[in-house]
């Protein structure tokens, strides 16, 4: 028999966080066609057209959410990488050569929900020609010649009361073929706890 008893329920939530990076992209039609008038902006498509839209304008966007708050210093660099690689046994890749050209950098202090945007622009026709020229200098390699937009993100600070110091890498591959080019692995890529 309990007289005047009270029951107290305490809900305990574990703090959590999510970190996300992605490449957004668009291309403006500079050589108008029947299908796409000059000046038309094509956004986040799986395929663009080398002749009509040779310049890919994009941005790498990084942000995070944290239930317990945070204050992170984020430094992002975006680089254009030319390389020749081939698959090898057991999923390893052979890198025959690799050349990088810086595109842009940015830095900011982010709170949960903030985003850091680092814009870039790539002339895809010129980038493909440059990659092929580098490969030809070496006499041609058996690998696949690739053009990659690489983002390195340095993260330092506190998230949910915990110290954070890490570097993340994100890659989007630009794959030209037969008058078109694709942007592969643009994301978003998410890490959480």
C-alpha positions as CSV (number, residue, x, y, z in Angstrom):
1,X,0.0,0.0,0.0
2,X,1.5,3.3,-1.1
3,X,0.0,6.5,0.1
4,X,0.8,9.7,-1.8
5,X,3.7,8.1,-3.7
6,X,5.0,9.7,-6.8
7,X,6.9,8.1,-9.7
8,X,9.5,10.1,-11.5
9,X,10.6,9.1,-15.0
10,X,14.0,10.5,-16.2
11,X,14.6,10.4,-19.9
12,X,18.2,10.3,-20.8
13,X,19.2,11.2,-24.4
14,X,22.7,10.4,-25.7
15,X,24.1,13.4,-27.6
16,X,24.6,12.8,-31.3
17,X,26.1,14.5,-34.3
18,X,26.1,14.3,-38.1
19,X,28.7,15.7,-40.5
20,X,28.1,16.1,-44.2
21,X,30.1,17.1,-47.3
22,X,28.9,17.3,-50.9
23,X,29.6,18.8,-54.2
24,X,26.9,20.9,-55.9
25,X,27.3,21.8,-59.5
26,X,25.8,23.6,-62.5
27,X,26.8,24.5,-66.0
28,X,25.6,27.4,-68.1
29,X,24.9,26.8,-71.8
30,X,27.4,28.8,-73.8
31,X,26.7,27.2,-77.2
32,X,23.0,27.2,-77.6
33,X,21.2,24.3,-79.1
34,X,17.6,23.4,-80.1
35,X,17.3,21.5,-76.8
36,X,19.0,24.1,-74.6
37,X,19.0,27.8,-75.3
38,X,22.2,29.9,-74.7
39,X,22.2,31.1,-71.1
40,X,20.2,28.2,-69.7
41,X,21.6,27.0,-66.4
42,X,21.6,23.2,-65.9
43,X,21.9,22.2,-62.2
44,X,23.1,19.0,-60.4
45,X,22.6,16.9,-63.5
46,X,24.1,13.4,-63.9
47,X,25.2,14.4,-67.4
48,X,26.4,17.7,-69.0
49,X,27.4,18.4,-72.6
50,X,31.0,19.1,-73.5
51,X,30.2,21.4,-76.5
52,X,27.2,23.2,-75.0
53,X,28.3,23.4,-71.3
54,X,32.2,23.1,-71.2
55,X,32.5,25.0,-67.9
56,X,31.4,23.2,-64.7
57,X,30.7,25.7,-61.9
58,X,30.4,24.0,-58.5
59,X,30.9,24.3,-54.8
60,X,32.0,22.0,-52.1
61,X,29.6,22.4,-49.1
62,X,30.4,21.2,-45.6
63,X,28.3,21.4,-42.5
64,X,27.3,19.5,-39.3
65,X,24.5,19.1,-36.8
66,X,25.1,18.3,-33.1
67,X,22.5,17.8,-30.4
68,X,24.8,19.2,-27.7
69,X,26.1,22.2,-29.6
70,X,29.5,22.9,-31.0
71,X,32.0,25.4,-32.3
72,X,34.3,24.1,-35.1
73,X,37.0,25.8,-37.1
74,X,36.7,24.4,-40.6
75,X,39.3,25.0,-43.4
76,X,38.5,23.6,-46.8
77,X,40.8,23.4,-49.9
78,X,39.5,22.4,-53.3
79,X,41.9,21.0,-55.8
80,X,41.7,19.7,-59.4
81,X,43.6,16.4,-59.7
82,X,44.7,14.8,-63.0
83,X,45.8,11.2,-62.6
84,X,46.2,7.8,-64.4
85,X,45.0,4.8,-62.3
86,X,44.1,1.3,-62.9
87,X,42.4,-1.4,-60.8
88,X,44.7,-4.1,-59.6
89,X,44.2,-7.4,-57.7
90,X,42.2,-7.4,-54.5
91,X,40.7,-4.0,-55.2
92,X,44.0,-2.1,-54.9
93,X,44.6,0.7,-57.4
94,X,47.9,1.4,-59.2
95,X,48.5,5.1,-59.5
96,X,50.8,5.8,-62.5
97,X,50.9,9.5,-62.1
98,X,49.1,12.3,-60.3
99,X,49.2,16.1,-60.7
100,X,47.2,18.6,-58.6
101,X,46.2,22.2,-59.3
102,X,44.6,24.3,-56.5
103,X,41.2,25.7,-57.3
104,X,40.0,27.5,-54.1
105,X,40.2,27.7,-50.3
106,X,37.9,28.9,-47.5
107,X,37.6,28.9,-43.8
108,X,35.0,29.7,-41.2
109,X,33.9,28.9,-37.6
110,X,30.7,26.8,-37.8
111,X,28.0,26.2,-35.2
112,X,25.6,23.3,-35.7
113,X,23.4,24.0,-38.8
114,X,26.0,26.3,-40.4
115,X,27.4,25.5,-43.8
116,X,30.8,26.4,-45.4
117,X,30.6,26.8,-49.2
118,X,33.8,26.7,-51.3
119,X,33.1,27.6,-54.9
120,X,35.2,26.3,-57.9
121,X,35.1,26.3,-61.7
122,X,36.5,23.8,-64.1
123,X,36.8,24.0,-67.9
124,X,36.1,20.3,-68.5
125,X,37.3,20.3,-72.1
126,X,40.6,21.9,-71.1
127,X,41.0,19.7,-68.1
128,X,40.5,16.5,-70.1
129,X,43.0,17.8,-72.7
130,X,45.6,18.6,-70.0
131,X,45.2,15.1,-68.4
132,X,45.7,13.5,-71.8
133,X,48.7,15.7,-72.6
134,X,50.4,14.8,-69.3
135,X,49.8,11.1,-70.0
136,X,51.2,11.5,-73.5
137,X,54.4,13.1,-72.1
138,X,55.0,9.7,-70.4
139,X,54.3,7.8,-73.5
140,X,50.8,6.8,-72.5
141,X,50.0,4.6,-69.5
142,X,47.8,1.6,-69.2
143,X,45.7,3.3,-66.6
144,X,42.4,5.3,-66.9
145,X,43.1,9.0,-67.2
146,X,40.9,10.8,-64.7
147,X,40.0,14.3,-63.7
148,X,38.9,14.6,-60.0
149,X,37.8,17.5,-57.9
150,X,39.2,16.8,-54.4
151,X,38.2,18.6,-51.2
152,X,40.2,18.3,-48.1
153,X,38.5,19.5,-44.9
154,X,40.4,20.3,-41.7
155,X,38.1,20.3,-38.6
156,X,39.2,21.5,-35.2
157,X,37.1,22.6,-32.1
158,X,34.4,21.1,-29.9
159,X,31.2,19.2,-30.8
160,X,28.8,18.0,-28.1
161,X,31.4,19.0,-25.5
162,X,34.1,16.7,-27.0
163,X,37.3,17.9,-28.6
164,X,37.5,17.3,-32.4
165,X,40.6,17.4,-34.6
166,X,40.4,15.6,-37.8
167,X,40.8,15.8,-41.6
168,X,38.2,14.5,-44.1
169,X,38.6,14.0,-47.9
170,X,35.8,14.1,-50.5
171,X,36.2,13.4,-54.2
172,X,34.0,14.0,-57.2
173,X,35.1,12.5,-60.5
174,X,34.5,14.3,-63.8
175,X,34.2,11.6,-66.4
176,X,34.1,12.9,-70.1
177,X,33.1,10.6,-72.9
178,X,31.4,10.9,-76.4
179,X,30.5,14.6,-76.2
180,X,29.2,14.5,-72.6
181,X,30.7,14.4,-69.1
182,X,29.3,13.0,-65.8
183,X,30.0,14.2,-62.3
184,X,30.3,11.1,-60.1
185,X,30.3,10.6,-56.3
186,X,29.2,14.2,-55.7
187,X,27.5,13.2,-52.5
188,X,26.3,14.0,-50.0
189,X,28.6,11.8,-47.9
190,X,27.6,11.7,-44.2
191,X,29.4,10.6,-41.0
192,X,27.5,10.4,-37.8
193,X,27.6,9.2,-34.2
